[in-house]
Amino acid sequence: MSHPEVTHHTISANGIRQHYVEAGEGAPVVLLHGFPETHYAWRHQIPVLAQHYRVIAPDLRGYGETEKPAGGYDKRSMANDLRALLRELKIERIALVSHDRGARVATRFAKDHPEVVDRLVVMDNVPTRIVAQSFDARIARAYWFFLFHQVPDLPESLIAGKERAWLRHFFSDWCYDPHAISGDAFETYVRAYEAPGAVRGALADYRANAVDVAQDKEDADVLIQAPTLALWGEEFYAVGKMFDTASVWKGMARDVVTHAIPHAGHLPHEEQPEIVNRLLVDFLKGWQG
């Protein structure tokens, strides 16, 4: 089976230069990556989804080849990045698939722009407000990077020249198979985070935490209207093993289907792509644009 060609694009939207990859044609499906990744996280999903859909995978503000401005990392602003990108592409409605930090952006997007989201997928994510309200010593240990990444300036100094060690820690610690992300895949991420401003961009995403929590509290009682699929890795200590993830998402959206992915940690789309792809294709069935 031939795979649709993946093309790279940059476009100016919401005041920043945004990079995205695109493949296939048909109803639009947008993929939002998390940390410590870029659009490259979706390399196993894009060829499969592009058989049926127009797939668009941007690099979030601060990540990959997208611009890394000093500010604008609260999730409402990052959701507005996507809204502006879609306007430039003349796309009015999407299916939105998201992971980790991208799922925080997607959750905010689904609440702020409900008319644009036909269906929503969130992967291995506990909403910012839920993490904040549950915070204790046990969660602090698992979410230490939430705290470290919010320290002003110091993390950049400590990580500079050691991006490889910083990334290796997360990819090994967060995966069920500590070697799941290695070889070319790991090197691709290392190159992305060694780029000027890339570490600061990712940290800025975390540093917006207080604003993100405040935004989430304002409309905490507003349920996401779009049909929602919540997936998580069964083996990740900081999400599926620490929170009742199914209940969390049933409290976030009106119509939720949940699945724990076996033999996967925080990156189920990379560790168990066949299972994830099957669930995505099934959930997206009937999405006509």
C-alpha positions in Angstrom: 0.0 0.0 0.0 1.5 3.3 -1.0 1.6 6.0 1.6 0.5 9.6 0.8 3.4 12.0 0.6 4.2 14.1 3.7 5.0 17.7 2.9 6.4 20.4 5.2 5.0 24.0 5.3 5.4 27.2 7.3 2.7 29.8 7.6 2.3 33.0 9.6 -0.7 32.8 11.9 -1.5 34.4 15.3 1.6 36.5 14.9 4.1 33.7 14.8 5.6 31.5 12.1 4.1 28.0 12.4 5.5 24.9 10.9 3.3 21.9 10.1 3.4 18.7 8.1 0.5 17.6 5.9 -0.5 14.4 4.1 -3.5 12.9 2.5 -6.8 14.5 1.5 -10.4 14.5 2.8 -11.9 15.5 6.1 -9.2 17.4 8.2 -7.6 15.6 11.2 -5.2 17.7 13.3 -2.5 16.0 15.5 -1.0 18.0 18.4 2.2 16.6 19.9 3.4 16.8 23.5 6.7 17.1 25.4 9.5 16.1 24.8 8.4 15.7 21.2 7.5 17.6 18.0 5.2 16.8 15.1 7.6 13.8 14.5 5.8 12.0 17.4 3.0 11.2 14.9 5.2 9.4 12.3 3.4 6.1 12.9 -0.1 7.7 12.7 0.3 10.0 9.7 0.6 7.3 7.0 -2.3 5.4 8.3 -4.7 8.3 8.9 -3.7 10.0 5.6 -5.2 7.0 3.7 -8.6 8.5 4.7 -8.1 12.1 5.8 -6.2 15.3 5.3 -3.8 15.1 8.2 -2.1 18.2 9.6 0.5 17.9 12.4 1.8 21.3 13.6 4.8 22.0 15.8 3.3 23.8 18.8 4.5 27.3 19.8 8.0 26.9 21.2 8.6 23.5 19.7 10.2 22.0 16.6 10.4 24.4 13.6 7.6 26.7 14.9 8.7 30.1 16.3 9.6 30.4 19.9 8.6 33.8 21.1 9.1 35.1 24.6 5.4 34.8 25.6 2.0 33.4 24.7 2.4 29.9 26.1 -0.9 29.9 28.1 -3.1 27.2 26.6 -5.7 29.7 25.4 -3.0 31.5 23.4 -1.7 28.2 22.1 -5.3 27.1 21.1 -5.6 30.5 19.3 -2.4 29.5 17.4 -4.3 26.5 16.0 -7.4 28.6 15.4 -5.4 31.1 13.3 -3.6 28.3 11.4 -7.0 26.7 10.5 -8.3 30.1 9.3 -5.3 30.5 7.1 -5.9 27.1 5.7 -9.7 27.9 5.3 -10.6 24.9 7.5 -13.8 25.3 9.5 -14.1 22.0 11.4 -11.7 19.3 12.4 -11.2 16.1 14.3 -8.5 16.8 16.9 -6.1 14.2 18.1 -3.7 15.2 20.9 -1.1 13.9 23.4 0.4 15.3 26.7 1.0 19.1 26.4 -0.9 19.0 23.1 -3.9 17.6 24.9 -3.8 20.6 27.2 -4.0 22.8 24.2 -6.7 20.6 22.6 -8.8 20.6 25.8 -8.7 24.4 25.9 -9.4 24.5 22.1 -12.4 22.3 22.5 -13.8 24.5 25.2 -12.9 27.9 23.5 -13.8 26.9 20.0 -16.5 24.1 20.3 -17.9 24.9 16.9 -14.6 23.8 15.3 -14.2 20.4 17.0 -16.2 17.5 15.6 -14.4 14.9 17.8 -11.5 14.9 20.2 -8.8 12.4 21.2 -6.7 13.0 24.3 -3.7 10.7 25.0 -2.0 10.1 28.3 -3.0 13.4 29.9 -4.4 14.5 33.2 -5.9 18.0 32.8 -3.8 20.7 34.4 -6.5 21.7 36.9 -6.8 18.1 38.1 -3.1 17.7 38.7 -3.1 21.1 40.5 -6.0 20.3 42.8 -4.6 16.8 43.7 -1.1 18.0 44.3 0.7 16.3 47.2 4.2 14.9 47.8 3.5 11.7 45.9 2.4 13.6 42.8 5.2 16.1 43.2 7.8 13.3 43.0 6.2 12.0 39.7 5.7 15.5 38.4 9.0 16.9 39.5 9.7 18.3 36.0 6.5 20.4 36.3 8.3 22.2 39.2 11.8 22.1 37.8 10.8 23.5 34.4 9.0 26.4 36.1 12.1 27.6 37.9 13.1 30.8 36.0 16.3 30.6 33.9 18.2 28.0 35.8 17.0 24.9 33.9 18.2 26.4 30.6 21.7 26.7 32.0 21.7 23.2 33.4 20.3 21.6 30.3 22.5 23.5 27.8 24.9 21.1 26.2 23.2 18.2 28.0 20.0 18.1 26.0 20.7 14.5 25.1 20.9 13.4 28.8 17.8 15.4 29.6 15.8 13.8 26.8 17.2 10.3 27.4 15.9 10.5 31.0 12.3 11.2 29.9 12.2 8.7 27.0 13.6 5.9 29.1 11.7 6.7 32.3 8.3 7.3 30.6 8.2 4.3 28.3 7.3 0.8 29.2 10.2 -0.3 27.0 13.0 2.1 27.9 14.5 1.6 24.4 11.3 2.3 22.6 12.6 5.7 21.4 16.2 5.1 20.3 18.3 5.3 17.1 17.1 7.7 14.5 14.0 8.6 16.4 15.9 9.6 19.5 18.5 11.5 17.4 15.6 13.4 15.6 14.4 14.6 19.0 17.9 15.5 20.2 18.4 17.7 17.1 15.1 19.4 17.6 15.9 20.3 21.3 19.5 21.3 20.5 18.2 24.0 18.2 18.5 27.6 19.5 15.6 28.5 21.8 14.0 25.0 21.8 14.6 24.2 25.4 13.4 27.6 26.5 10.3 27.2 24.3 9.4 23.9 26.0 10.0 25.3 29.4 7.8 28.3 28.6 5.0 25.9 28.0 5.3 24.6 31.6 5.9 28.1 33.0 2.4 29.1 31.9 1.1 26.6 34.5 -0.5 29.2 36.9 -2.3 30.9 34.0 -3.4 27.6 32.6 -4.9 26.5 36.0 -6.7 29.9 36.3 -8.2 29.5 32.8 -9.2 25.9 33.6 -10.9 26.9 36.8 -13.0 29.6 35.1 -14.9 27.0 33.0 -14.3 23.9 35.1 -18.0 23.0 35.0 -18.3 23.4 31.2 -18.2 19.9 29.6 -16.5 19.4 26.3 -19.4 18.8 23.8 -17.5 16.8 21.1 -17.4 13.0 21.4 -14.1 12.3 23.2 -11.7 9.3 23.1 -9.3 9.2 26.1 -6.3 6.8 25.7 -3.4 6.2 28.1 -0.6 3.8 28.6 -1.5 1.2 31.2 2.1 1.2 32.6 2.8 4.9 33.1 3.2 5.7 36.8 2.2 9.4 36.5 -1.1 9.0 34.7 -2.8 5.6 34.4 -1.3 4.2 37.6 -1.7 7.5 39.6 -5.1 8.8 38.6 -8.4 7.1 37.8 -8.0 8.4 34.2 -11.3 7.1 33.0 -13.2 8.9 35.7 -11.1 12.1 35.2 -12.1 12.3 31.5 -15.7 11.3 32.2 -15.8 14.5 34.3 -14.4 16.6 31.5 -16.6 15.7 28.5 -20.2 14.8 27.8 -19.5 11.7 25.7 -16.3 9.8 26.5 -14.9 6.4 25.5 -11.8 5.3 27.4 -9.0 2.8 26.7 -5.9 1.8 28.6 -3.2 0.7 26.1 -1.3 -2.4 27.4 2.5 -2.5 27.4 2.8 1.2 27.0 3.9 4.1 29.1 3.5 7.8 28.4 3.9 7.5 24.7 1.4 4.9 23.5 1.3 6.3 20.0 5.0 5.6 19.7 5.2 2.4 21.8 2.0 0.7 20.6 1.2 2.4 17.3 -0.8 -0.5 15.8 -3.2 -0.6 18.8 -3.5 3.2 18.9 -4.0 3.5 15.1 -6.7 0.9 15.2 -8.5 2.8 17.9 -8.1 6.1 16.1 -9.3 4.8 12.8 -12.4 3.3 14.5 -13.1 6.5 16.5 -12.7 8.7 13.4 -15.1 6.6 11.2 -17.9 8.7 9.9 -15.9 11.9 10.1 -16.7 13.5 6.7 -15.6 17.0 7.2 
